[in-house]
Amino acid sequence: MSTNTGTNDDPQSGRTITLTEADDGWWVARDEETGVASQGETRQDALDNLDEAVALHKGEIGESIDTQEQEEEVLEELGIDPNEVAQARDEHDGLPEFMQ
């Protein structure tokens, strides 16, 4: 299922969002223009989460992380060991493929 969020005046000017129901019943929403995806227990949850994820991706909301210290702070707040992240980066030579 795709949803075009264009205006009535020019329906082709909107962005295309693909909704897919996963095997576990959760919904995955993907913005085809940016490649950003998110999920939710319902279609509406997936779309709401996608809106937030796209806004973060475009820098419309949230604060940027500009230094190593800021990154470490955020990781620690999320309960993620910054050393494990650094080690994973070294082992995998940078960013995961989907983030490049």
N, C-alpha and C positions, 0 to 999 in steps of 0.2 A: 504494500500500500504506500502510495506517495501522496504527500500533501504539498500543494503549491501555496505559498503565503503571499502571493502577489496581490495587487489591488484589482478591483473590478475593471478599472480603466485599461490595464495592461497586465493580464494574468501571467504573461511570460517573463515579467520582470522580477518576480519573487524568487525565493530560494526553494530548492527542492529538498524535502525531508523524507527519508525512507523509514517506515516503521516495520519492525520485524518481531514476531512473537517467538521467543526462544523455547527450547524444549522444556525448560523448567517453568514456563508460564510467564516469565518476566518479559517486558517489552524493551526493545533496543531502538532508539531513535538516532538517525545519522543525518547530519547536515552534509549534503553532497558537495557543496561549494568548498567548505573548509576541511572536510574529512573528520570533523569532530563528532564523536558519538557519546551517548549516555544511555542509561537504562533506568527502569522503574518497574514497580509491581503492576502498574496500570499504564495504559497508553498515555493518559494525561500526565502521570508522574514522569514518564520517560521524556515527554515533550517539555515539561517544566524544567527538568534537570538539563535537557539539551540547551534550552534558552540560557541557563546560567553558564553552562560549559562554553558555549559559543561566545558569550559576553566576556568571560575570562580569557578565552583564546584571543579575542580581538583587543583585549586591554581596556574594555569599557568599564569593568568593575574589578575590584581587588587591587592589591598593592603589588608592585613589581618587586622581584627579588634580584638585587643588583650586586650583592657581595656574597662571598663564601660564608661569612658570619651570619648574614640574614638567612641564607639557605639552611645552615645548620640549625638555627633557631626554629625555623618552620618545621623541619624534619623532626626535631626533638618534641615540639608541640604535638605532632602527629603520632608520636611514639615510635618513630623510625630512627634507627641508629645511623647517624651521618657517616660513620666509618664503614658500615656495610654498603652504603650507597657509593662511597668513593671506591671501595674495593670492586663492586659490581661494574662501575664505569671502567676501571682499569682492565678488568677481565674481558669486558665486552667492547672495548675500544670506543668509548663514548656513548652517545645516545642510542636507545633501541631504534631499530629500523623504522618503526611507525612514527617516531618523533623527528626524523630527519627530513 
